[in-house]
Amino acid sequence: MKFRGLDKDKNKIRANVDLTPLIDVVFLLLIFFMLSTTFVVQSSIQIEMPEADGSTELEQKDLSITLAYGTDGPDGGGKIYVNKDEVASMNELSERLAAELEQRPEVFVLIRPDARVETRRLVRVLGIASSVGIERYGIAAQPLTEEE
């Protein structure tokens, strides 16, 4: 016995959308934008950058030490940050630098002092970096502005 309803369903054309090519294109676009985008790392710690003649942009830094201006911090001269983490004491700074050097022997440390920070604080941090064995470091500054 034949049913009429079954014969009509067999002859119907069903449209299917294959999503595989669409997913492939979206994935390739995602990879393209991820690889072609330059990642500019800017610190959220607000400081006044000192100016220096002949300063250049550094593309590579493994670790950033920020010396903020103020009356708090481990030595009463302002807070000290390793990347974005505040350091409570100079001993903790030394331990963090030693641990980083142990993980990456060729670590490059960028020191970002506020323009109002005393030189002895900067020299003290450079001394701590040297005492743990860090040989590659730089001091961040912005180019001189032309004043008329």
Short mmCIF file of the C-alpha atoms (twelve columns), coordinates in Angstrom:
data_MODEL
# 
_entry.id   MODEL 
# 
loop_
_atom_site.group_PDB 
_atom_site.id 
_atom_site.type_symbol 
_atom_site.label_atom_id 
_atom_site.label_alt_id 
_atom_site.label_comp_id 
_atom_site.label_asym_id 
_atom_site.label_seq_id 
_atom_site.Cartn_x 
_atom_site.Cartn_y 
_atom_site.Cartn_z 
_atom_site.pdbx_PDB_model_num 
ATOM 1   C CA . MET A 1   0.000  0.000  0.000  1 
ATOM 2   C CA . LYS A 2   1.350  3.403  -0.990 1 
ATOM 3   C CA . PHE A 3   0.819  6.615  0.906  1 
ATOM 4   C CA . ARG A 4   0.670  9.805  -1.082 1 
ATOM 5   C CA . GLY A 5   2.471  11.952 1.498  1 
ATOM 6   C CA . LEU A 6   5.682  9.913  1.366  1 
ATOM 7   C CA . ASP A 7   6.189  10.335 -2.363 1 
ATOM 8   C CA . LYS A 8   6.092  14.128 -2.139 1 
ATOM 9   C CA . ASP A 9   8.818  14.273 0.546  1 
ATOM 10  C CA . LYS A 10  11.259 12.166 -1.509 1 
ATOM 11  C CA . ASN A 11  11.165 14.541 -4.462 1 
ATOM 12  C CA . LYS A 12  11.641 17.730 -2.419 1 
ATOM 13  C CA . ILE A 13  14.949 19.535 -2.711 1 
ATOM 14  C CA . ARG A 14  16.360 20.494 0.648  1 
ATOM 15  C CA . ALA A 15  18.796 23.373 0.875  1 
ATOM 16  C CA . ASN A 16  21.675 22.973 3.322  1 
ATOM 17  C CA . VAL A 17  24.232 25.611 4.128  1 
ATOM 18  C CA . ASP A 18  27.699 24.210 4.698  1 
ATOM 19  C CA . LEU A 19  29.379 26.311 7.409  1 
ATOM 20  C CA . THR A 20  32.834 24.775 7.057  1 
ATOM 21  C CA . PRO A 21  34.158 27.272 4.451  1 
ATOM 22  C CA . LEU A 22  32.748 30.182 6.447  1 
ATOM 23  C CA . ILE A 23  34.460 28.989 9.626  1 
ATOM 24  C CA . ASP A 24  37.736 28.531 7.711  1 
ATOM 25  C CA . VAL A 25  37.607 32.078 6.350  1 
ATOM 26  C CA . VAL A 26  36.805 33.580 9.755  1 
ATOM 27  C CA . PHE A 27  39.623 31.596 11.349 1 
ATOM 28  C CA . LEU A 28  42.115 32.761 8.706  1 
ATOM 29  C CA . LEU A 29  41.003 36.379 9.164  1 
ATOM 30  C CA . LEU A 30  41.455 36.030 12.918 1 
ATOM 31  C CA . ILE A 31  44.983 34.699 12.471 1 
ATOM 32  C CA . PHE A 32  45.805 37.456 9.964  1 
ATOM 33  C CA . PHE A 33  44.692 40.231 12.307 1 
ATOM 34  C CA . MET A 34  46.452 38.690 15.292 1 
ATOM 35  C CA . LEU A 35  49.754 38.448 13.428 1 
ATOM 36  C CA . SER A 36  49.570 41.803 11.694 1 
ATOM 37  C CA . THR A 37  48.620 43.830 14.744 1 
ATOM 38  C CA . THR A 38  51.444 45.447 16.663 1 
ATOM 39  C CA . PHE A 39  51.046 45.173 20.367 1 
ATOM 40  C CA . VAL A 40  52.026 48.396 22.092 1 
ATOM 41  C CA . VAL A 41  52.473 47.787 25.771 1 
ATOM 42  C CA . GLN A 42  51.765 50.875 27.767 1 
ATOM 43  C CA . SER A 43  51.922 50.865 31.488 1 
ATOM 44  C CA . SER A 44  48.860 51.939 33.419 1 
ATOM 45  C CA . ILE A 45  51.127 53.438 36.103 1 
ATOM 46  C CA . GLN A 46  51.130 57.173 35.473 1 
ATOM 47  C CA . ILE A 47  54.541 58.830 35.703 1 
ATOM 48  C CA . GLU A 48  56.258 61.832 34.154 1 
ATOM 49  C CA . MET A 49  58.884 60.422 31.816 1 
ATOM 50  C CA . PRO A 50  62.226 62.210 31.881 1 
ATOM 51  C CA . GLU A 51  63.509 63.707 28.646 1 
ATOM 52  C CA . ALA A 52  66.851 62.779 27.109 1 
ATOM 53  C CA . ASP A 53  68.682 63.686 23.938 1 
ATOM 54  C CA . GLY A 54  69.178 60.731 21.618 1 
ATOM 55  C CA . SER A 55  66.605 58.440 23.244 1 
ATOM 56  C CA . THR A 56  65.421 55.574 21.055 1 
ATOM 57  C CA . GLU A 57  62.459 53.237 21.198 1 
ATOM 58  C CA . LEU A 58  63.079 49.791 22.612 1 
ATOM 59  C CA . GLU A 59  61.212 46.949 20.962 1 
ATOM 60  C CA . GLN A 60  62.192 44.265 23.443 1 
ATOM 61  C CA . LYS A 61  61.857 44.253 27.198 1 
ATOM 62  C CA . ASP A 62  61.370 41.269 29.429 1 
ATOM 63  C CA . LEU A 63  60.745 43.070 32.694 1 
ATOM 64  C CA . SER A 64  59.772 46.617 33.603 1 
ATOM 65  C CA . ILE A 65  60.616 48.364 36.880 1 
ATOM 66  C CA . THR A 66  58.690 51.596 37.462 1 
ATOM 67  C CA . LEU A 67  59.879 54.132 40.025 1 
ATOM 68  C CA . ALA A 68  56.930 56.358 40.925 1 
ATOM 69  C CA . TYR A 69  57.210 59.689 42.714 1 
ATOM 70  C CA . GLY A 70  55.644 60.154 46.134 1 
ATOM 71  C CA . THR A 71  56.147 59.807 49.863 1 
ATOM 72  C CA . ASP A 72  55.209 56.139 50.231 1 
ATOM 73  C CA . GLY A 73  56.946 53.004 49.010 1 
ATOM 74  C CA . PRO A 74  59.752 50.896 50.439 1 
ATOM 75  C CA . ASP A 75  62.197 53.785 50.932 1 
ATOM 76  C CA . GLY A 76  59.769 56.683 51.378 1 
ATOM 77  C CA . GLY A 77  60.489 58.053 47.890 1 
ATOM 78  C CA . GLY A 78  57.502 56.596 46.038 1 
ATOM 79  C CA . LYS A 79  56.126 53.229 45.051 1 
ATOM 80  C CA . ILE A 80  58.165 50.719 43.086 1 
ATOM 81  C CA . TYR A 81  56.485 48.371 40.608 1 
ATOM 82  C CA . VAL A 82  57.803 45.271 38.862 1 
ATOM 83  C CA . ASN A 83  55.690 45.151 35.714 1 
ATOM 84  C CA . LYS A 84  52.354 46.143 37.303 1 
ATOM 85  C CA . ASP A 85  52.889 44.533 40.720 1 
ATOM 86  C CA . GLU A 86  53.832 46.791 43.618 1 
ATOM 87  C CA . VAL A 87  56.966 45.841 45.547 1 
ATOM 88  C CA . ALA A 88  56.843 46.248 49.339 1 
ATOM 89  C CA . SER A 89  60.597 46.295 50.063 1 
ATOM 90  C CA . MET A 90  63.969 46.451 48.373 1 
ATOM 91  C CA . ASN A 91  64.597 42.841 49.475 1 
ATOM 92  C CA . GLU A 92  61.447 41.772 47.640 1 
ATOM 93  C CA . LEU A 93  62.672 43.646 44.533 1 
ATOM 94  C CA . SER A 94  65.988 41.794 44.766 1 
ATOM 95  C CA . GLU A 95  64.205 38.438 45.128 1 
ATOM 96  C CA . ARG A 96  61.912 39.160 42.144 1 
ATOM 97  C CA . LEU A 97  64.869 40.128 39.953 1 
ATOM 98  C CA . ALA A 98  66.870 37.058 41.032 1 
ATOM 99  C CA . ALA A 99  63.896 34.785 40.269 1 
ATOM 100 C CA . GLU A 100 63.444 36.379 36.852 1 
ATOM 101 C CA . LEU A 101 67.163 36.015 36.090 1 
ATOM 102 C CA . GLU A 102 67.002 32.350 37.085 1 
ATOM 103 C CA . GLN A 103 64.125 31.746 34.656 1 
ATOM 104 C CA . ARG A 104 65.664 33.776 31.810 1 
ATOM 105 C CA . PRO A 105 69.450 34.290 31.987 1 
ATOM 106 C CA . GLU A 106 69.404 36.903 29.179 1 
ATOM 107 C CA . VAL A 107 66.618 39.001 30.747 1 
ATOM 108 C CA . PHE A 108 66.391 42.646 29.637 1 
ATOM 109 C CA . VAL A 109 65.118 45.014 32.346 1 
ATOM 110 C CA . LEU A 110 63.646 48.401 31.441 1 
ATOM 111 C CA . ILE A 111 63.699 50.881 34.327 1 
ATOM 112 C CA . ARG A 112 61.046 53.599 34.047 1 
ATOM 113 C CA . PRO A 113 61.820 56.387 36.544 1 
ATOM 114 C CA . ASP A 114 59.534 59.348 37.117 1 
ATOM 115 C CA . ALA A 115 61.240 62.622 36.141 1 
ATOM 116 C CA . ARG A 116 60.991 63.820 39.761 1 
ATOM 117 C CA . VAL A 117 62.609 60.699 41.276 1 
ATOM 118 C CA . GLU A 118 65.939 61.332 42.988 1 
ATOM 119 C CA . THR A 119 68.995 59.941 41.254 1 
ATOM 120 C CA . ARG A 120 70.048 57.949 44.325 1 
ATOM 121 C CA . ARG A 121 66.849 55.856 44.075 1 
ATOM 122 C CA . LEU A 122 67.588 55.055 40.451 1 
ATOM 123 C CA . VAL A 123 71.200 54.204 41.284 1 
ATOM 124 C CA . ARG A 124 70.044 52.005 44.170 1 
ATOM 125 C CA . VAL A 125 67.698 50.033 41.884 1 
ATOM 126 C CA . LEU A 126 70.455 49.714 39.268 1 
ATOM 127 C CA . GLY A 127 72.753 48.442 42.034 1 
ATOM 128 C CA . ILE A 128 70.210 45.828 43.083 1 
ATOM 129 C CA . ALA A 129 69.839 44.697 39.459 1 
ATOM 130 C CA . SER A 130 73.613 44.435 39.083 1 
ATOM 131 C CA . SER A 131 74.030 42.613 42.399 1 
ATOM 132 C CA . VAL A 132 71.703 39.777 41.345 1 
ATOM 133 C CA . GLY A 133 73.567 39.414 38.042 1 
ATOM 134 C CA . ILE A 134 71.415 41.313 35.543 1 
ATOM 135 C CA . GLU A 135 73.669 42.698 32.820 1 
ATOM 136 C CA . ARG A 136 71.136 43.946 30.276 1 
ATOM 137 C CA . TYR A 137 69.057 46.936 31.309 1 
ATOM 138 C CA . GLY A 138 67.942 50.292 30.003 1 
ATOM 139 C CA . ILE A 139 66.458 53.481 31.393 1 
ATOM 140 C CA . ALA A 140 63.278 54.754 29.752 1 
ATOM 141 C CA . ALA A 141 63.113 58.383 28.611 1 
ATOM 142 C CA . GLN A 142 61.242 60.356 26.018 1 
ATOM 143 C CA . PRO A 143 62.870 62.488 23.315 1 
ATOM 144 C CA . LEU A 144 63.584 66.127 24.077 1 
ATOM 145 C CA . THR A 145 60.847 68.551 23.087 1 
ATOM 146 C CA . GLU A 146 61.834 71.649 21.156 1 
ATOM 147 C CA . GLU A 147 61.209 74.661 23.393 1 
ATOM 148 C CA . GLU A 148 61.129 78.129 21.827 1 
# 
